[in-house]
Amino acid sequence: MQFVCDAPGRRTWFRIETEAEAAQESELMRHAVEKHYRRAHEAAAESYDPTGIPYIEQGIRRATHIRRAMPAFFTLRNEEGQALVTAMLPSPEPSDLAFRPVVVGPGNSDPYPQHGDAIEVLGRHVGVTLDRARCYPYRRG
């Protein structure tokens, strides 16, 4: 995982960078982020076109393309490393204008009441508004 930014209350945002990290997040948070990560990675890999790129550079450029093309996955952790919130945000180079950010807590619970301040910090850091009405897909009641 890669450090992204600190949040209030001794919490920290990290970027999930591998399928293994996504699998760990799924297990800790009891939700399907691993499935979404895998699908996004596969779609980004399939969209890579190495035409005109020297063979020796294709692997490096493929990895860069995947990172830019797929949504970014984040995890909020407390100082003990406990997973608190998972976020899936648009890729740095969005190709799907209809993409909706998703922000969920353990078991797809609503993280906003307890971690809204930290979610706002991540949104400011990446330049995306992460309001509850748009980002929490399981509104109940």
N, C-alpha and C positions, 0 to 999 in steps of 0.2 A: 504494500500500500504506500501511497505517496501522500505526505503531509500537504494539506491545502491551506487551512487557516485555523486560528484559534477562535473559540466562541465563548460567550460569558459562562460563568459557573464552572470553570476548569474543564470545559469540554473542547474537543478538537475534531475538525472535519478531515477525513482522509479520502483520497480517490482510490477506488477499487480498480486494480490494473490487470488482474488475471482471472481466469475461470476458477482457479482454486480459491482465490480470495472471495469470489462471488459465491462459491459453494459454502464456504465457511460462514459468510453473512447470512445465507439462506438458513443454515442450521441454527445459528445463534438467534436469528430474528423470527424464525418460523414463518417464512414466506418464500415466494418463488423468484427472488432476484437472480438466482443462478440461471434459471430457464430464460429469463429476459436477456441476461448478459450473453449467454450462448447464442441465442437467436440473432441478437444485434451484431455480434462478432462475425457470425457466419454471413449475414447479409452484407456487412462491410467488406469482408474478404471476397465475396462474389462480385462486388462492384469494382474491384481493382482491375485496371487495364494496364498491363506492363508494356504495351506497344510503344516502341521507340526508346525504351529505357535499356541501357546496357545490362546484359545479364548479371554482371557482378553487383549491380546496384538494386536489382529487382526486389530482393528480400528485404533490404533496408527500407526502400520506398513503400513496399507493401505494408510493413508494420506501421509506418508513419501514416499511410492512407487509412488503415483500419482505425487507428487512434483518433484521427480527425473525422472520420465518417460515422462512427458509431456514437450513440448517446454516452454521456459520461455518468458513471455510477459513483456514488459517494456514501460514506458511512460516518455517522457522528458517534464518537466514543467519549466516555467519561475518563477520568484520570486513572481508573483501574483497568481500562481497556474494554469495558462493557459496551456492547453495541446498543445504541439508543434509537437511532433513526437511519433509514436508508432513503436515498434520493436518486432518481434517474432523471437526468436533465438533457436538453437537446445537445447535439454534437456541436463542436466549435464552428463547423461549417454545415449548418442545417440544410438538409435537402428536402425535408418534409415539413412544410410550414404548418401543418395541422398537428404536429407532435405536441403532446401535452406532458409537461413535467409531472412526475409522480413522486410523492413524499409520503412515506408510511413508517409507522412504528412497529414494534413486535407484534406478530400475528396479524399484520395489516391494520393495526389500531391507529387511531388518530394521534399523531405526535404533536400537533399544534398547541394544545393546552399546556403541555409541560415543556416543550422545546421550541416554541414559536420564535423566541429571541435568537436562538442558534440557527434556525432555518433562515431567518431574515439576514443574518450575517453571511451565510453561504450564498444567498441570492445576490447580495451586494457584491460579494467577492467575484462571482462569475458573471454578473451583469444581467441577471434574469429575475423578474419578480416572481416570488414563490408564495403567492397567497393561497390560503386554505381552500377557498372555493374552486380554484382552478387545479390545484395540485393534489388534493386528497380525494382519491376516486371512490371512496367507500362511505360517503356521507350517509349517516343513519338518522332516521327520525324526521 
